[in-house]
Amino acid sequence: MMKYLSAASVLLNVIAFANAASIYDEIEHNEDVNRKFSLDLQSVVELTTDIKFRAPNDVNHYYFVVPRDLEYNQISIQGTVAGNADPLKITKLVNPEARLLKRFTDQNASDAVFFDIELPKGAFQAFTIKELYKRRKQPFPSTIKIQDEQMLLFTDSKYYLSVYPTKSQKLQFAYEASNTVFYTPDTTAEKKSKLLRYGPFKDIAKFSFEQVMVHYKYPGPLPIFTEVKKTIEISHWGNILVDEYYDLFNEAAGINGEFGRVDYQHWNPNVAPYAIKSLETGLDRYIRGLYYWDYIGNISTSNAHRDLEKVKFRIEPRFPIFGQWKTDWSQGYSTPTRYHLFQEAQQNSRYIFNYTFIQDFNEFLAENYTIKVILPEGATNIKFHSAFSVDQIETGLHFSTLDYIGRPSITIKKDNVHKLLHNEAFQVTYDFQNAGIFIEPIYVIAFFFVCFLTAILYGRINLSLDEKKKQ
Amino acid sequence: MDKRKGKKNQVNASQVQESKPESNANASDEVLAEPQEKQNEAQSQENTSNVFVSLKLYAPVFKIVILALISILAFAVRIFSVIRFESVIHEFDPWFNFRTTKYLTQEGLYQFWNWFDSESWYPLGRVIGGTIFPGIMVTSASIKWFADFLSFPVDIRNVCVFLAPVFAGLTSISTYFFTKECTNRPEAGLFSALFISIVPSYISRSVAGSYDNEGVAIWALITTFWLWVKAVNTGSIFWSVMCTLSYFYMVAAWGGYSFIINIIPIFVLGTIFINKFSMKIYVAYSVFYVVGTVMAMLIPFVGFNAIKSSEHLASHLVYAIMNIYVIIDYIRRNLAQEQFAILTRLAFGIATAAFGMIFVLITVSGATRWSGRSLTLLDPTYAKKYIPIIASVSEHQPTSWSSYFFDLQYLMIFIPVGFYYCLNHKVTYGKLFVGIYGVLSTYFSCVMIRLMLVIAPAACVLAAIGLSEILRKMSKSIRAALTETKSLSEQFNELEDEDVSQKKPSQKGQDQKKGPAKKKRVPFEVAAVVMAFFVYFLSSYVYHSTYMAAEAYSSPSIILASRRNDGSRVIIDDFREAYYWLKMNTAKDAKILSWWDYGYQITGMGNRTVLVDNNTWNNTHIATVGRTMGSEEEEAYKLARYLDANYVLVIFGGVSYYSGDDISKFLWMIRIGAGVFPQIKENNYYSNGVYRIDAEASPTMKNCLMYKLCYYRFDEVTTQQGKPTGYDTVRNAEIGHKGFKLKHFREAYTSERWIVRIYEVMPLANMDPKMGPRHTILSSQSSIKKTKSKATIGVEFAAKTFNLENGQTVKAQIWDTAGQERYRAITNTYYRGAVGALLVYDITKSKTFESVERWLQELHQYADAGIVVMLVGNKTDLHKLREVKKEEAAEFAAQKQLAFIETSALVSSNVDLAFDSIIQQIHQVASNRVIVQEQDEQKKSRNQQKDIGKGKGIQLQDNVENDQNQKEGVTKGKKKAQCC
């Protein structure tokens, strides 16, 4: 295998030599790297890496690597250069050229994922990478008794995993450090109330990896939405129907042994705080007809009330969601069009629908996220706009009450939606003739008209052959 | 909403009262509130008469409007449950019907017909298509399909929830036609329509959400009767066929169709006996019998039962008798009367006796069979004696007197009056039929509470007939008093003629036309009092029925409601809580053991497989479950495992006053269990003949599974102030067995108010803690902590402290890496710094052994040079399946200089030894290295984890940059064993 690979790489080398030969050898080493993990966010872990590197010339590519076993966990990567608002262009190298691998690693580099960061001209050889990870805080022990305290374990590499050698590197963990049970000891380690700090480490060889571990008490749950589906149905009669489906999972520690109803008291907030008892959110004040149900009906434990600013909505699942348990439900409401549907200034028949991208319970990560916008029958030229890229856009037809042609719908899919990244509005624009809203009433009128006509005709026509009955 | 409904009732009530003027207009009797007022305004007799005359013109419109209002009332009075709770399916059987309907709408008719349901009656399963009456499902699905076709999509759940109220509205209309057909009096028809629209016993079966066969069957029943009477009255083949079609729908909808197939032959026989037989009946019955029997056979569940079973026997016999009678009649007509009158009766008697003999013979010899339920009808004590399952259902209990008044209220008073008019007063076919129907249903309703439903239409029709006849008399006198200012005595004598003359055009001779001239009219005052009483009676009936609908019959019974002291309502939603928990948090193929009552709900709401359910077709299976519940824990555990159950679900009301719980039903479980398993003795569960759960309870009771599962840890809670802990609020007693532990069952979930308790049947590993290959190595040591990570990471981690021979303590971190190919890239990272590895292969799979070499190469490639490797052959317990010879492996190990051992994770042989020996080896190698390494480390000023070992022994962890010593490979081979 390796033979073929090297043969291929030689080939590639020859082909690509002319234009790409210069991109590798410029960066000598990382001068100073500062990595900071924020562990106190729910659902996700944020890693901020400040990188200063040294290169003799002006370079425009930096190769950033992430261990392949974290590829699944990584939900986003963003880069910025100080003083420049535009994000850096970061490309994941799905099939890195063999010579690239060969250049940076002595061993088989398939255990690393490469990112190609394009640096703007004249950068100061310094930039910042922000990554979000999911499902990395693991309850340890993984099962506990109901009354026990939950502890989480977080592991990563002590050193900055890089294709370049690093001169100096620091590492920080931001969390409630007073709850620490254990952390990998090190002479440089320093623990403060909200922070655990390592380093600086000097002269780290490329691809250095050494495990570092933080084990700390964490009382709360680790909710994550494995699936969220949002369906929006627009009616030009003035109503927008919003329905959201949630599939909720708690990543927290599972129950060790039995679930004791005696041990778990619903009303006592101090018992099993790692179980999800309820979720709260505020909905727009002007919504109407809120519902929340699941497969077998209304979730009678939940409630909502309208105050001056918001509709405070508290969903309380039928049962507490302990660690490794899950549940699902649907909720929805109607909202007036005037807040979300606008006509384009120049063109009367073109409409802009504007709505929040993220789900209503936006505190937690949504792993698989789908938005379906159903437009009125007869809408054409449908376009979707958002500030960020989405994974998949599909169009289709939807049939509901009195639809004979079908309502055009647009379905947007995106993995790993989180409010740090996607708490923004999206727009759907489309053409729609205003007269189109009368089609459905016409159907109804026509139907009744035909009914009555039939009845009248039936009453007037005598089909009997019997002469007497005719009289 | 309630208020609105109240208004509706009032409106209807007044409309009903109005009904009298209009309907009486036909019979030219006028009365009642509104006309009276108008009359007062008019102040003149002529005007009054004009009003009556003009009202008469509007009679048909009135009739339709009133009937429409009655149907709307019938619908509205049944949706209390939706308003009070929600649009949800109720109780037990409706959940099954709902589930099958959903399946039908999703999969289509053919799939439905062939549906083998593996979610119920595990492991037997159930052929749904052949064991149900599909009428209600097909009806709902058709409605949905039709609505979808019109592009008016509806939720199938809402179709199911509102089906019964809609059919109740239709029933009112059918009842109107039925009564009108029988009596030829529209006012009686309207009364009966009103009565049936709100008769409580029918409401109880047809409230919104009560999605059961009876909901549509009563409509089909009455429609069949109406069309039957119509067919008999007209002698038309068309109406006979219509009647048969309706009968076919009834057969498809409900097992109660056997009521029709018996009552119609009885009616035919009756007409023969009282010499009222006519060719019209001959036509009607011939069509009905032939076509009806053939059509009934189209329903798979009925099939050849339509010919073979005893329920249908009467129809065959009567068909034969009828034909013989007609033949004889034909012969008689062609012969001298005197001779053949005798001959006919003789032959007829002989034939009847012969058929009777055949009937008895067939029944006794068992050529045809009565079903258990039918036998219970014929012999009310039968079920109690022989079929405890039927007897255990509360709705199969004999009816008590109070429930007659509860369900029929004042109708009870008028039923005898109705009987009088039906059977003794100008008998027509229709009235005779109603009379027979009334008599039979009265009998059946006495036998089973459930059949109160059958008497309800009869009661409504009979009461309506009785009432309308009385009212006719009273209203006649009142109308006379209003139209004439003459004295009462004058009215008595003079107004008769006018009355008769008025009547003549509108009446068709059914009424007492000839009589009234000679009869004396009721005095006005008496009539007024009687009228007032009827007004009171009607409003009282309406009030009572509405009250019953709202309070007694609208609880969905899966959602309970109670009131707090301050009057606010609390929803108790424990059933759905627990069922949803089952759906979300148990394995998809989990099998639930519970008493059969909850089977339909668990499959319907929890989507899980059940062992037994409400379709009680397999007595042995149910008895086994009953026996499990009644056995001691050890025995019950064996049974539960034998039944392959994963969870046991019990209903317990001791905390929240829910009286219909499993402890209350427990005796039936015992009885049913004892019916099949003689080792169960009902008496063992009594103490001195009393069934109790307190300290006096019998030891068998205290130790049986049901008792333990219900009362597990119940003694730790206080349920009522001033009572000791563990006080059962349903049975008002403190439990007698406290502080026990469960050995083989584990509380998996208990709902908030303890109503549903779910227990996990522990895997066998619980009996032998060192079981389960995957667990072995990690969990055979109790002190090991194990963390499970996502498969994508492909690594599991555990820390474990070992004691070495020299007394030192070593804390080892064990990384359990995945053996599967796709994890190779990841696992490479974990090799770094590993000091020891166990390469595990499966002795029953030579492939795993073959790949050992590859793993070994990889280890040497990525791991430290000094790594200690041990080859482990696992699963020696399966030596019969051995594929890798021990010698072969030993030779390979020697060649590669590996330590070698064979273990069995299952029986835990050699596992500890494997671990200990590798730790020893690693320790030797590592302690040599540490000295060298520590020097290095000092240079690097890296000080690592001194706090872990506290210097007691050498930290295997403190060498190598990786700071854990990874003993990997443990799972490597293991996973491989799984994947290859």
Interface residues (C-beta under 8 A of the other chain):
Chain A: P67 R68 D69 Y72 N73 Q107 N108 S110 D111 R135 Q138 P139 F140 P141 S142 L153 T184 P185 D186 T187 F209 E210 Q211 G257 E258 F259 G260 R261 V262 H266 D294 Y295 I296 G297 N298 S300 T301 R318 F319 W325 K326 T327 D328 F399 S400 T401 L402 D403 Y404
Chain B: E86 S87 V88 S151 F152 P153 I559 I571 D573 R576 E577 A578 Y579 Y580 W581 K583 M584 N585 M605 R713 E716 V717 R746 E747 A748 Y749 T750 S751 E752 W754 R757 K785 K786 T787 K788 S789 K790 T792 I793 G794 V795 A825 I826 N828 T829 R832 Y862 S941 R942 N943 Q944 Q945 K946 D947 I948 E961 N962 D963 Q964
